[in-house]
Amino acid sequence: MSLPLSMSCLPSDRTYPLLDGEIRPAGIDLNVLAFGDDDPYWSWRKTRNHLFDISEMSISNYLIQLDQGNTDLVALPVFLSRGFRHANLFVNPASGIEKPEDLRGRKVGMSFYDPTTPVWVRGFLQHQYGVAPSEIHWHLHELSLKGMHIDLPTDLRIRFLSRKDPLEQLLVHGEIDALINAGQPPKLFQAGDPRIASLFDDFHREELRFHEQFKLFPIIHTVAMKREIHDRHPWVAQSLYDAFCKAKQVAPLSRMAVDGHLKYSLPLLHAYVEETLDVFGGDPWVYGVARNRGEIETLMRYCREQGLIGSGMTLEQAFVSDLNEVLS
């Protein structure tokens, strides 16, 4: 009899085969529920309240809670969300900020300090452009998206904002100089408001420069499962991992734009696919610890540098470590 388990994740071409049942993990009767990314609390809240056995979730928040001694969850080396984050920095042109180095001494707003997107943004600001977190005046709604206690470095300058004050309104009115957002671009930016602009005129070029310099494709989300399930049924991790790998292979990147017509409403899709294959040398959505060691260790280093985790955690402690990763 198959083991009944529940899972929540965002819908994507990497998870659709699991959502519609085309791919089923061996030995598991998996009930998959898709959630929209408009609710920033969905993955953590549902998993932490034990409503789901497996859940996609922010990798930085997983590392933070593990570092703080909460071992209820264990992560699979499956990374459903990745992305460069140079497009997530916005400025008010009137501030005079034209390049990342101009952020020194300026007021930068973001809703929370600990989600994965701000971790990567602060990381590339420091290591790609030489702007350390201590050189910026941070304006936050709260420290932690998940309400966790975090002891940040004492040299950080932080001011807390009212949750009633949307960051984009503060930006266009000059009360902050820049903002980091983790989701869709600010609504005023999408509407063409001239008082808000992307920090990078060509963020795509900056992302390619980051990849060329550091050889990284930033990880945003991992997949966590209840540790009690892993302890009772250690075979489940391999079954789930294999299913995620197979689901990703149903619609490989190489087949997206080579059959004579556009499957997606992107006029330049052929060029995007060719560029992606050229830049990454194949499939960029690789799973497994071994093939993502650079991304994971860099993220953990950024988290340590930014005061989010201590120095004691190892990569092997964070992920199921005895998987056969051949399918990744």
MIVOVO-313317 format. One line per field, with one value per residue (C-alpha): residue number from 0; x negated, y, z. Coordinates in steps of 0.5 Angstrom, whole numbers, plus 500, padded with zeros to 3 digits. Layout:
i = [NUM,...] $
X = [X,...] $
Y = [Y,...] $
Z = [Z,...] $
END
This chain:
i = [0,1,2,3,4,5,6,7,8,9,10,11,12,13,14,15,16,17,18,19,20,21,22,23,24,25,26,27,28,29,30,31,32,33,34,35,36,37,38,39,40,41,42,43,44,45,46,47,48,49,50,51,52,53,54,55,56,57,58,59,60,61,62,63,64,65,66,67,68,69,70,71,72,73,74,75,76,77,78,79,80,81,82,83,84,85,86,87,88,89,90,91,92,93,94,95,96,97,98,99,100,101,102,103,104,105,106,107,108,109,110,111,112,113,114,115,116,117,118,119,120,121,122,123,124,125,126,127,128,129,130,131,132,133,134,135,136,137,138,139,140,141,142,143,144,145,146,147,148,149,150,151,152,153,154,155,156,157,158,159,160,161,162,163,164,165,166,167,168,169,170,171,172,173,174,175,176,177,178,179,180,181,182,183,184,185,186,187,188,189,190,191,192,193,194,195,196,197,198,199,200,201,202,203,204,205,206,207,208,209,210,211,212,213,214,215,216,217,218,219,220,221,222,223,224,225,226,227,228,229,230,231,232,233,234,235,236,237,238,239,240,241,242,243,244,245,246,247,248,249,250,251,252,253,254,255,256,257,258,259,260,261,262,263,264,265,266,267,268,269,270,271,272,273,274,275,276,277,278,279,280,281,282,283,284,285,286,287,288,289,290,291,292,293,294,295,296,297,298,299,300,301,302,303,304,305,306,307,308,309,310,311,312,313,314,315,316,317,318,319,320,321,322,323,324,325,326,327] $
X = [500,497,495,500,497,499,494,495,491,492,494,488,486,482,488,494,492,493,499,503,501,497,491,492,486,486,489,492,500,498,503,500,503,501,501,500,494,498,498,491,493,496,490,487,494,497,491,489,496,496,501,497,492,487,487,483,480,475,468,465,471,470,463,464,469,464,459,463,464,471,470,477,475,470,469,468,463,469,469,476,474,468,466,462,464,461,468,471,467,471,469,472,469,469,464,458,457,454,450,450,444,448,452,447,450,457,464,466,473,475,480,476,469,469,472,467,468,465,460,457,458,454,449,448,448,442,438,440,440,436,442,443,449,446,446,453,459,464,471,475,483,480,474,476,482,483,483,476,471,465,459,456,449,449,446,452,457,464,470,477,483,490,493,499,493,492,485,486,490,484,480,483,484,477,477,473,468,468,472,471,477,478,484,487,484,488,494,492,486,491,495,490,489,483,481,479,474,470,463,460,461,459,460,460,453,451,454,450,444,445,446,439,436,438,441,447,455,458,462,469,473,472,476,477,480,482,476,481,483,475,474,479,479,472,473,478,473,470,477,479,472,473,480,478,472,477,482,477,475,482,481,473,471,468,475,478,477,475,481,483,488,488,491,491,493,485,484,476,477,472,467,468,467,461,457,459,456,450,449,451,448,454,460,459,464,460,462,457,452,446,448,450,445,443,449,451,444,444,451,449,443,448,452,446,444,450,451,457,454,448,441,443,448,445,448,449,453,458,460,461,454,455,459,457,456,456,462,461] $
Y = [500,507,512,518,525,532,537,544,548,554,552,552,548,544,542,541,534,533,537,534,527,525,524,520,518,511,508,515,517,524,530,536,543,549,556,563,567,573,570,571,566,560,555,557,557,551,547,549,548,541,542,539,534,537,544,549,554,560,557,562,562,554,555,560,556,550,554,556,549,548,541,539,540,537,539,535,538,540,548,550,557,560,567,573,579,585,587,587,594,600,608,614,618,624,621,622,614,612,606,601,604,610,607,608,612,612,610,603,600,593,589,584,583,575,573,570,575,581,576,575,582,585,579,582,589,587,582,585,592,593,596,593,592,597,602,603,606,600,602,596,594,588,584,577,575,569,573,569,573,575,578,582,585,592,596,596,602,600,604,601,603,603,597,602,605,602,602,604,610,612,612,616,621,621,618,613,613,606,599,592,588,580,579,583,590,595,597,604,602,597,603,607,612,616,617,610,606,600,601,598,600,593,589,583,585,585,578,575,579,576,569,570,572,568,562,562,561,564,559,562,556,549,543,541,535,533,530,525,522,522,518,513,512,514,511,517,522,518,517,525,527,522,525,532,530,527,532,537,533,533,539,540,547,544,543,549,553,548,545,550,554,558,555,561,568,570,573,572,565,562,567,566,559,559,564,560,554,558,561,555,550,546,545,551,547,542,539,535,538,536,540,546,546,553,556,553,555,562,563,560,565,571,569,568,575,578,576,571,564,562,559,552,549,545,544,536,538,542,537,529,527,520,521,518,524,521,523,531] $
Z = [500,498,504,504,504,502,499,497,492,487,480,475,469,474,478,473,472,480,480,475,477,470,475,481,487,487,494,495,494,494,495,492,493,489,492,489,491,493,500,503,509,505,505,512,515,512,514,521,523,520,515,510,510,504,502,498,502,502,503,507,512,513,514,520,523,523,525,531,533,530,527,525,518,513,506,500,495,490,488,485,485,483,480,479,483,480,477,484,486,485,486,485,480,484,489,484,485,478,480,486,489,490,495,500,506,503,505,502,504,504,508,512,513,512,506,501,496,500,502,495,494,500,498,490,493,497,493,486,487,494,498,505,509,514,509,508,512,512,513,515,516,520,521,520,515,519,526,528,533,529,532,527,527,531,526,522,522,522,522,523,518,519,516,513,509,502,500,493,496,501,495,490,496,497,504,502,496,494,495,495,493,493,488,482,481,484,481,480,476,472,471,468,474,472,480,480,476,476,479,473,466,463,469,464,463,470,471,466,469,476,473,469,475,480,476,480,479,486,489,492,495,497,499,506,509,516,519,523,516,514,520,520,512,510,503,502,500,495,492,492,489,483,482,482,477,473,473,471,465,462,459,458,456,450,447,449,442,437,434,429,433,439,445,450,449,448,441,443,446,441,442,450,450,445,450,456,453,451,458,463,458,459,464,469,474,477,483,488,493,489,483,487,492,490,490,497,500,498,500,507,507,506,511,516,514,515,522,520,522,526,524,526,521,515,508,510,516,512,507,506,504,502,496,489,485,478,475,477] $
END
